[in-house]
Amino acid sequence: MKTKPYKHQLKEFVEHRDDEARALFWSMRTGKTKTIIDLGCYNFQKGRVDGGLVSAPNGVHENWVRREIPAHSWDDVPCMAMAWSAKRSRRPGFDEEFEALLAFEGMAWFSFNVEALTVDARARKYIARFINARDLLFVADECDDYGTPSSQRTKAARALTKKTAMRRIMSGTPLEDSPLSAYSEFELLRPGALGFVSTGEVADRSYVSGFTHFKEKYADYKEARTANGHKYPVLKGYKNLDDLKARMAPFTSVVLRSDCEDMPKLVSTQRFYEPSAYQMERYLELYDNAIIQLKSGELTTFEGGARVLKMQQVLGGFFISPDGDVERLEGPNPRLDALAEEAAFALSTRGKFIVWARFREEIAMIVERLREDGMDVVEYRGGMSRNAKLEALDRFMDDDAVDGLVGQPAAGGRGLNMSRGKSILWYSYGPRARDRLQANERATVSGGEDIDLIDIVATNWMEDRIAGLIDWHVLESLESKHTRGEDMSRSGMVSYLAWAAGLPSSKTGAG
């Protein structure tokens, strides 16, 4: 191996390097990518594969080619790697580079962003040509992108995996938002992997028909009605999850933070602030209108979500008018003041920092304020070009003059190495536990320093007609989802593996 493995990486390699299908549910930043590259090099030497096809979040697929494959490919395995880019594919030289990849006499890697499967017909043609030209190891990096069985991207991914020699799915947060995601994620490994098939074959005597029976087995629904009397199902909760874990276990490797002796700790604190009087006036106006509609039965689930979104925006310091115009709220913005103070303190005591915010307007306000305060910060958010994102990440990692990175979790919070950061500050939060947990790990690295996590949170302001502000509800919801994900795919899976093997859970380690 070109780079020395940690114990959990070596264990997985030695015990499962010949397996056709495997799921790596390892805590973030514990070295999944290196393990996959070692696997590809080994199986190239064995004559099983001569290529790797990698699906990853946008930007992360570039990181495989630019950093990870060059860093970990074995010296005695000839290697060539290329990443899909819609813009570059239309420029001179791209087709020639791709033809060279197809003809390369060595281990050829081709990575693509998950969106390409559904929004770019040209990308699908290149992927199909690569599949037909090589014997492949398929890798779904952040496989939770394929957690919806009916989505076009999931169907497309399932179709292409059937033509590959070996398959790996991997994620640090595989079932964070719902255990039901396991069905389509494991289908990437093998049709009917969990015993539920849609072809009529009997893979399990009790269930013979795919996702419909999967939901019947593991989820409880109740019937609800809209204001117009239309019926629709509402998820009540989950059941039989021990059975689901038993079905997942034969394919699954789990590595927890506690299995890695040199993984840094995430030290979490909260910085409270009082919203301004004007913010509370606008917030309560939205709240009161929503309550009136809720009591009258006029508030749909979609409209309720939109109201919650607007309440978050008000606390962040801006508002989107009915015409779609973005308006910054007049007067002071205590949340932004608190963030700026925490960023300055983090910079003076720890060094570089990362700020996560949900909305682009918040990012614009944060960058403007931090630069006014004399800090050099870069942005990583939706709406930026590929080259601008790569330049921002490189500057943050390589330029000592850059103090911080301000980004959106959905754009830069998954899979990227931002290990120069020593503090992570959360200005606002989205509803997905996966995005939060992934973004929390961007600064961690094996053998690195502990990371400060700082939530900027509105004081749990209360009066007779309101129990608390939306910040608290969102954070409690995220914690609930995290707890469920922890039970299904991380510590809960380790406990199950120990029980199934007749071992005390404290002695399992990575398994």
Secondary structure, DSSP 8 states (H G I E B T S, - for coil): --S---HHHHHHHHHHTT-SEEEEEE-TTS-HHHHHHHHHHHHHHTTS-SEEEEEE-TTHHHHIIIIIHHHHS-TTS-EEEEE--TTGGGSTTHHHHHHHHHH-SSEEEEEEETTHHHH-HHHHHHHHHHHHHS-EEEEEETGGGG--TTSHHHHHHHHHHTT-SEEEEE-SSTTSS-GGGHHHHHHTTSTTTTS--SSS--SBTTB-SHHHHHHHHHEEEEEEE-TT--EEEEEEEE--HHHHHHHHGGGEEEE-GGG-TT---EEEEEEEE---HHHHHHHHHHHHHHHHHHHHT---HHHHHHHHHHHHHHHHTEEE-TTS-EEE-SS--HHHHHHHHHHHHHHHHT--EEEE-SSHHHHHHHHHHHHHTT--EEEE-TTS-HHHHHHHHHHHHH-TT--EEEE-HHHHSSS---TT--EEEES---S-HHHHHHHHTTT--TT---EEEEEEEE----BTTBS--HHHHHHHHHHHHHHHHHHHHSHHHHHHHHHHHT--GGG----
